[in-house]
Amino acid sequence: MGFLLSRLYVILDNALLREPVTQLAAKLMDAGVRVLQYRAKSAPARETFAISKELAQLTRKHQANFFVNDRPDLSYLAGAHGVHVGQEDLSVEQARAIVGPNRWVGVSTHNRQQFVQAAATSVDYVAIGPIFSTTSKANPDPVVGTELLRQLRPLTDKPIVAIGGIRLDRAAEVIEAGADAVAVISDVLRAPDPAEQARRFLEALEAAKPEVRH
């Protein structure tokens, strides 16, 4: 399948955007970001589809990977690389049935049981969080911390994406605890210069040394 997950995964949450999303995406990719997700929880499907289609075309030009949040149907129609689903959305296998075997499916988990169940599916990566307290969700799940991440790492060879309240000063710590990538929303989108902040994240994550797996 050729699935490749770089260490920084930026989620473009339309509730936090301060400029057109395609303009921001281009700046972030110029800064080195290679994984983007578009999240529009309350937007009409037609609008989400139109923006996702633009982003899919743009990310292909930059050789970056693009996920649509929640909607495997819109992800497939827009030509995105994959879809990210949550615990309240379609299951991994239902999403897979829509996007097909050659696109990627990621899933959010919030505890050990959900993580183990997800890892046993055809999912391409498993997200776990919130690692730290977060303001990007109205009703966030309980904080899981880096200790749970260390406990979960030996349970799967699939990529693990850590999410939730991850700021620049703690990004390396999350990689060192076992994550393959960190998903960031607020600390990039709310920065005075999101592209420069993304560069700082990339530098910090590149320097992080994950624990040796046994």
C-alpha positions as CSV (number, residue, x, y, z in Angstrom):
1,M,0.0,0.0,0.0
2,G,3.0,2.3,0.5
3,F,1.5,3.9,3.6
4,L,4.0,6.4,5.0
5,L,3.4,8.5,8.1
6,S,5.6,11.4,8.8
7,R,6.1,12.6,12.4
8,L,3.9,15.7,12.1
9,Y,0.2,15.3,11.3
10,V,-1.6,18.7,11.1
11,I,-5.4,18.8,11.4
12,L,-7.0,21.7,9.6
13,D,-10.0,22.3,11.8
14,N,-12.2,24.8,10.0
15,A,-13.4,26.3,13.3
16,L,-9.8,27.6,14.0
17,L,-8.9,28.7,10.5
18,R,-7.9,32.4,10.1
19,E,-7.2,32.2,6.3
20,P,-8.5,30.2,3.4
21,V,-7.7,26.5,4.1
22,T,-6.0,25.9,0.8
23,Q,-3.8,28.9,1.3
24,L,-2.8,27.7,4.8
25,A,-2.3,24.1,3.5
26,A,0.1,25.3,0.8
27,K,2.1,27.2,3.4
28,L,2.3,24.3,5.7
29,M,3.4,21.9,2.9
30,D,6.0,24.4,1.8
31,A,7.3,24.3,5.4
32,G,7.6,20.5,5.2
33,V,4.3,19.1,6.5
34,R,3.5,15.9,4.7
35,V,0.3,14.8,6.4
36,L,-2.9,16.9,6.6
37,Q,-6.4,16.3,7.7
38,Y,-9.4,18.5,7.0
39,R,-12.0,18.5,9.9
40,A,-15.3,20.4,9.5
41,K,-17.6,19.0,12.1
42,S,-20.6,21.3,11.4
43,A,-20.1,22.2,7.8
44,P,-22.6,21.1,5.1
45,A,-21.5,18.0,3.1
46,R,-21.4,19.9,-0.2
47,E,-19.0,22.5,1.3
48,T,-16.8,19.8,2.9
49,F,-16.7,17.9,-0.4
50,A,-15.7,21.0,-2.5
51,I,-12.9,21.9,-0.1
52,S,-11.7,18.3,0.3
53,K,-11.5,18.0,-3.5
54,E,-9.3,21.1,-3.7
55,L,-7.1,19.9,-0.9
56,A,-6.7,16.5,-2.4
57,Q,-5.5,18.0,-5.7
58,L,-3.2,20.4,-3.8
59,T,-1.6,17.7,-1.6
60,R,-0.9,15.5,-4.6
61,K,1.0,18.3,-6.2
62,H,3.1,18.6,-3.0
63,Q,3.4,14.8,-2.6
64,A,1.7,15.0,0.8
65,N,-1.0,12.8,2.2
66,F,-4.5,14.1,2.9
67,F,-7.3,12.7,5.1
68,V,-10.9,13.8,5.4
69,N,-12.3,13.6,8.9
70,D,-15.4,11.5,9.6
71,R,-16.7,11.0,6.0
72,P,-15.4,8.1,4.0
73,D,-17.9,8.9,1.2
74,L,-16.6,12.4,0.8
75,S,-13.0,11.2,1.1
76,Y,-13.5,8.8,-1.7
77,L,-15.4,11.2,-4.0
78,A,-12.9,14.0,-3.4
79,G,-9.9,11.7,-4.2
80,A,-8.3,12.1,-0.8
81,H,-5.6,9.6,0.3
82,G,-7.8,8.4,3.1
83,V,-10.3,9.0,5.9
84,H,-10.1,9.3,9.7
85,V,-13.0,8.0,11.7
86,G,-13.9,8.3,15.4
87,Q,-15.7,6.1,17.8
88,E,-19.0,7.6,16.9
89,D,-18.5,7.3,13.1
90,L,-18.6,4.3,10.8
91,S,-16.4,1.5,11.9
92,V,-13.0,0.9,10.3
93,E,-14.3,-1.9,8.1
94,Q,-17.4,0.0,7.1
95,A,-15.1,2.9,6.1
96,R,-12.8,0.5,4.3
97,A,-15.7,-0.8,2.3
98,I,-16.3,2.7,1.0
99,V,-12.8,4.0,0.3
100,G,-11.5,0.6,-0.9
101,P,-8.2,-1.3,-0.2
102,N,-5.9,1.3,-1.7
103,R,-6.8,4.2,0.4
104,W,-6.0,4.7,4.1
105,V,-8.2,4.5,7.1
106,G,-7.2,5.9,10.5
107,V,-9.2,5.7,13.7
108,S,-9.4,7.6,17.0
109,T,-9.2,5.6,20.3
110,H,-9.3,6.9,23.9
111,N,-8.5,3.9,26.0
112,R,-6.7,0.5,26.0
113,Q,-9.8,-1.5,25.0
114,Q,-10.6,0.7,22.0
115,F,-7.0,0.7,21.0
116,V,-6.7,-3.1,21.0
117,Q,-9.9,-3.5,19.1
118,A,-8.8,-1.0,16.5
119,A,-5.4,-2.5,16.1
120,A,-7.0,-5.8,15.2
121,T,-8.8,-4.3,12.2
122,S,-7.5,-3.4,8.7
123,V,-6.8,0.1,10.0
124,D,-3.6,1.8,8.7
125,Y,-2.9,3.8,11.8
126,V,-4.4,4.1,15.3
127,A,-4.7,7.4,17.0
128,I,-4.7,7.6,20.8
129,G,-5.6,10.6,23.0
130,P,-6.0,13.0,24.4
131,I,-2.4,12.7,25.5
132,F,-2.7,16.1,27.4
133,S,-5.6,18.3,28.1
134,T,-7.1,19.9,25.0
135,T,-9.3,22.8,24.0
136,S,-10.0,21.6,20.5
137,K,-13.0,19.6,21.5
138,A,-16.1,20.7,23.4
139,N,-16.3,17.5,25.4
140,P,-12.9,15.8,25.3
141,D,-12.3,12.3,26.6
142,P,-10.2,11.8,29.7
143,V,-6.5,12.6,29.4
144,V,-4.5,9.3,28.8
145,G,-1.0,10.7,29.2
146,T,2.3,9.3,27.8
147,E,2.3,6.4,30.2
148,L,-0.6,4.7,28.4
149,L,1.2,5.3,25.2
150,R,4.2,3.4,26.5
151,Q,2.0,0.5,27.5
152,L,0.2,0.4,24.2
153,R,3.3,0.6,22.0
154,P,4.2,-3.1,22.2
155,L,0.7,-4.2,21.3
156,T,0.9,-3.4,17.6
157,D,3.4,-2.8,14.8
158,K,0.9,-0.4,13.2
159,P,1.7,3.3,13.3
160,I,0.4,5.2,16.4
161,V,-0.6,8.8,16.1
162,A,-0.8,10.7,19.4
163,I,-3.3,13.5,19.7
164,G,-4.7,16.0,22.2
165,G,-3.1,19.1,23.7
166,I,0.4,18.4,22.1
167,R,2.4,21.6,22.2
168,L,5.8,22.2,20.8
169,D,7.6,21.9,24.1
170,R,6.2,18.4,24.7
171,A,6.2,17.0,21.1
172,A,9.5,15.1,21.4
173,E,8.4,13.5,24.7
174,V,5.4,12.0,22.9
175,I,7.6,10.4,20.2
176,E,10.0,9.1,22.9
177,A,7.0,7.5,24.6
178,G,6.3,5.4,21.5
179,A,4.2,7.4,19.1
180,D,5.1,7.4,15.4
181,A,3.5,10.8,14.8
182,V,1.9,13.6,16.7
183,A,-1.4,15.2,15.5
184,V,-1.5,18.9,16.2
185,I,-4.3,21.4,15.8
186,S,-4.2,24.4,18.1
187,D,-0.5,24.8,18.6
188,V,0.0,25.2,14.8
189,L,-3.3,26.9,13.7
190,R,-3.3,29.4,16.5
191,A,0.4,30.3,16.2
192,P,1.2,33.8,14.8
193,D,2.9,32.1,11.9
194,P,1.6,28.5,11.5
195,A,4.2,27.6,8.8
196,E,7.1,28.7,11.1
197,Q,5.5,26.8,14.0
198,A,5.2,23.7,11.8
199,R,8.9,24.0,11.0
200,R,9.7,24.1,14.7
201,F,7.6,21.0,15.3
202,L,9.4,19.2,12.5
203,E,12.8,20.0,13.9
204,A,11.8,18.9,17.4
205,L,10.2,15.7,16.2
206,E,13.2,14.9,13.9
207,A,15.5,15.2,16.9
208,A,13.4,13.0,19.1
209,K,14.7,9.5,19.8
210,P,12.0,6.9,20.2
211,E,12.6,4.0,22.6
212,V,14.0,0.9,21.1
213,R,11.2,-1.7,20.6
214,H,11.8,-5.2,21.8
